[in-house]
């Protein structure tokens, strides 16, 4: 399977999976890359050795500078654009619903579809020289890989509309100020910082991490009262895990827990 990938690369470092977008010079999204991402993350979901996944861009210039515009003329035919959007949504859904923490190491330009890939991750570690934005409006278009839905959930409707209405990119510090970036790090250090964060997460109980992810994702799509019931259900489930028992016993026994992610 991995031998057939031409636009992504998967490297494993212990419990970490590092998925690099490899379409030089700017790692633009392409229908083939979309399929490869879906294949990769479907496999990672079932890989018991992988506890955290990181997405980054190959090289130092770009995380992903957007969708390959050379593909756009074909989307002018009725039905083509909707099919692409659905495929993009399904592919990034495998990232968002991996069941394990995901981090985007934004090492340069993250525009259009590239920013949308980063927003499908749980957290974004952004290099100080990065630029992020949704420039589709400048082509007479709108985001089609989840941008109109994920961006408002991350930064609020008003700021999201400004970013999408103007199409102008924002820098790393502004991304951090509005809540799009979790951390800003020096240029060239996004991946190493993401690995440090990922390693911290591997020390946390994996089932509880998955339930937190589920509670947040499911809760955002419903009312507060319904979301609280989702939380209560998962709170009950997590107490039945081996890791919960270990965590409680370790705390009472004043020792470090040894989580087995089950």
C-alpha positions in Angstrom: 0.0 0.0 0.0 2.6 2.6 1.1 4.8 1.7 -1.9 2.1 3.1 -4.2 2.0 6.5 -2.4 3.6 9.2 -4.6 2.4 12.4 -2.9 2.7 11.6 0.8 5.3 9.8 2.9 4.7 8.0 6.2 7.5 7.7 8.7 7.1 6.1 12.1 9.1 7.0 15.2 8.0 4.6 17.9 4.4 5.5 18.7 4.4 8.6 16.4 3.3 8.6 12.8 4.6 11.5 10.7 2.7 12.0 7.5 4.5 14.4 5.1 2.8 16.0 2.1 5.3 15.6 -0.8 4.2 17.4 -3.9 7.0 19.9 -4.6 7.6 22.8 -4.7 4.6 23.8 -2.5 3.0 20.5 -1.6 -0.3 21.5 -3.3 -3.3 19.2 -2.8 -4.1 17.0 -5.8 -6.9 14.4 -6.2 -4.2 11.6 -5.8 -2.9 13.1 -2.6 -6.4 13.2 -1.3 -6.8 9.5 -1.9 -3.5 8.7 -0.4 -4.3 10.7 2.8 -7.5 8.7 3.1 -5.7 5.4 2.6 -2.9 6.4 5.1 -5.2 7.5 7.9 -7.5 4.6 7.5 -4.5 2.4 8.1 -3.2 4.4 11.0 -6.6 4.1 12.7 -6.1 0.3 12.9 -2.4 0.4 13.8 -2.1 -0.4 17.5 1.5 0.8 17.6 0.6 4.4 16.6 -0.7 6.6 19.4 -0.4 10.1 17.8 -0.2 11.3 14.2 1.5 14.4 12.8 0.9 16.0 9.4 3.6 18.3 7.9 4.8 19.5 4.6 8.0 18.3 2.9 10.7 21.0 2.9 10.6 24.4 4.5 8.6 26.5 2.1 5.1 25.1 2.5 2.9 23.0 4.6 0.4 22.9 1.7 -0.2 25.9 -0.5 -3.8 24.9 -1.5 -5.4 22.7 -4.1 -3.8 22.3 -7.5 -5.5 25.1 -9.5 -4.7 23.3 -12.8 -7.4 20.8 -11.8 -10.1 23.6 -11.5 -11.1 23.9 -15.2 -12.5 20.4 -15.0 -14.6 21.4 -12.1 -16.6 23.8 -14.2 -18.7 20.9 -15.5 -21.9 20.4 -13.5 -21.5 17.8 -10.7 -17.7 17.6 -10.7 -17.1 20.2 -8.0 -19.6 18.6 -5.6 -18.0 15.2 -6.1 -14.6 16.6 -5.3 -15.9 18.4 -2.2 -17.4 15.2 -1.0 -14.2 13.3 -1.5 -12.2 16.0 0.3 -14.7 15.9 3.2 -14.4 12.1 3.4 -10.6 12.2 3.2 -10.2 14.8 5.9 -12.8 13.0 7.9 -10.3 10.1 8.3 -7.9 12.6 9.8 -10.4 14.3 12.1 -11.9 11.0 13.2 -8.7 9.0 13.6 -9.5 8.2 17.2 -6.0 9.3 18.2 -4.6 12.8 18.6 -3.5 14.6 15.5 -1.2 17.6 15.1 -0.4 19.8 12.1 3.2 21.0 12.0 2.6 24.1 9.8 6.1 24.7 8.5 5.3 27.4 5.9 2.4 28.3 3.6 -0.9 26.8 4.6 -3.4 28.3 2.2 -6.8 27.1 0.9 -7.0 23.4 1.0 -3.7 23.4 3.0 -5.2 25.4 5.8 -8.2 23.1 5.6 -6.0 20.0 6.1 -4.5 21.7 9.2 -7.9 22.4 10.6 -8.9 18.7 10.4 -6.2 18.1 13.0 -6.7 18.5 16.7 -3.9 21.0 17.2 -1.7 23.3 15.0 1.9 24.0 15.8 2.8 26.9 13.5 6.3 28.2 12.5 6.8 31.9 12.9 7.3 32.4 9.2 4.1 30.6 8.2 1.2 32.2 6.4 -2.4 30.8 6.7 -5.5 31.8 4.8 -8.5 30.9 2.6 -7.8 32.8 -0.7 -10.6 31.0 -2.7 -12.7 34.2 -2.9 -10.0 35.8 -5.1 -10.8 33.1 -7.7 -14.6 33.7 -7.4 -14.8 30.5 -5.3 -15.3 29.4 -1.7 -13.5 26.8 0.5 -14.6 23.3 -0.4 -12.6 21.1 2.0 -14.4 22.0 5.2 -13.1 25.6 5.6 -16.6 27.2 5.9 -17.4 24.8 8.7 -14.2 24.2 10.7 -12.8 27.7 10.6 -15.9 29.3 12.4 -15.8 26.5 15.0 -12.2 27.4 15.7 -12.1 31.2 15.7 -15.8 32.3 15.7 -18.1 33.3 12.8 -17.1 36.9 12.5 -13.3 36.4 12.3 -13.8 33.4 10.0 -16.0 35.4 7.6 -13.3 38.1 7.5 -10.6 35.6 6.6 -12.8 34.0 3.9 -14.4 37.3 2.6 -11.0 39.1 2.1 -9.0 36.0 1.1 -5.9 37.7 2.7 -3.4 35.5 4.6 -2.6 36.0 8.2 0.7 35.5 9.9 1.5 33.0 12.7 1.1 35.4 15.6 -2.3 36.5 14.3 -3.3 32.9 13.9 -2.3 32.3 17.5 -4.2 35.4 18.7 -7.4 34.3 17.2 -7.1 30.7 18.3 -6.2 29.1 15.0 -2.7 28.2 16.1 -2.1 26.4 19.4 1.6 27.4 19.5 4.0 29.5 17.5 7.6 28.3 17.3 10.7 29.6 15.5 11.0 29.0 11.7 12.2 25.5 11.0 11.1 24.1 14.3 7.4 23.3 13.7 7.9 19.6 13.2 10.3 19.2 16.2 7.9 21.1 18.4 5.0 19.0 17.2 7.0 15.8 18.0 7.6 17.1 21.5 3.9 17.7 22.1 3.1 14.4 20.5 5.4 12.5 22.8 3.7 14.2 25.8 0.4 12.9 24.5 1.7 9.3 24.2 2.1 9.3 27.9 -1.6 10.0 28.4 -4.1 7.1 28.3 -5.2 6.5 24.7 -8.8 5.5 25.4 -9.4 8.7 27.5 -7.9 10.8 24.7 -10.2 9.2 22.2 -13.2 9.8 24.3 -12.3 13.5 24.8 -11.9 13.8 21.0 -15.3 12.2 20.5 -17.0 14.4 23.2 -15.7 17.6 21.6 -16.5 16.6 18.0 -19.9 15.3 18.7 -20.8 18.0 21.2 -20.0 20.8 18.8 -22.6 19.5 16.5 -25.5 19.6 19.0 -27.0 21.6 21.8 -25.4 22.1 25.2 -27.8 19.8 27.0 -27.2 17.0 24.4 -23.5 17.6 24.6 -23.5 17.2 28.3 -25.3 13.9 27.9 -22.6 12.8 25.4 -20.0 13.7 28.1 -21.9 11.8 30.8 -22.1 8.7 28.6 -18.3 8.8 27.8 -17.5 9.7 31.5 -19.3 6.4 32.5 -17.5 4.4 29.8 -14.0 5.7 30.7 -14.4 4.5 34.3 -14.6 1.0 32.9 -11.2 1.1 31.3 -8.1 -0.5 32.6 -6.3 2.8 32.4 -8.8 4.5 34.6 -8.2 1.9 37.3 -4.5 2.2 36.9 -4.6 6.0 37.0 -6.7 6.1 40.2 -4.6 3.4 41.9 -1.4 5.1 41.0 -2.6 8.4 42.4 -3.7 6.9 45.6 -0.5 4.9 45.8 1.6 8.0 45.1 3.4 6.5 42.1 3.5 7.2 38.3 0.8 5.4 36.3 1.7 2.8 33.7 -1.0 3.3 31.1 -1.6 0.5 28.6 -4.1 2.4 26.4 -7.0 0.1 27.1 
